[in-house]
Amino acid sequence: MTDSATPAAQNESPAAKAASAAAAPAAQSAPAAKTKPPAPEEQPFGQFVPQLLLPALAKEIQAYGGASAELSFEQGPMPVVGSSCSMLKGTFPGGRRFWLCFTAEDIGSAKTIALAEAGAEASLLESFLIDEKKMTLALLVSRVVSRLNGQKWLGAN
């Protein structure tokens, strides 16, 4: 049995053989393609919320110039309905509270938001970000802040 590449290799000029030999090591030593760092949203849910979402939300709330909210991440009963969920809970000085509830431990899961004035309990659970295809940190922060500002809870409202 003969190798069909062998006669062709024998007919190559010395310059072609040298160029071919030089190209082989260069291809092997070429730098690996740069990999993009993972997006913040690709972090596990249990890390994303306390390490990224809470600080980003606190910073954005403070940017409005009003009182800063005490924010926490916890597992507990969803306001109004009582089913267990993971939630971001916020309390403003004076007793106003809000809850951003995730139905599963995934930022892309169905979300609800509840609000309560000082001295009152939440009485309405609102769907939150139901039409979004891709959930990002910036989107979550901007929409929560927008909802709180709509209640006139932020800044000089």
NORFEN-V891832 format. One record per helix or strand. SS is the DSSP state (h for helix, s for strand). FROM is the first residue (numbers start at 1). TO is the last residue. Records with the same first field share a line. If there is no record, write none. Layout:
SS=FROM-TO  FROM-TO
This chain:
h=4-11  14-28  40-42  45-63  137-150
s=70-77  84-91  97-102  111-116  125-128
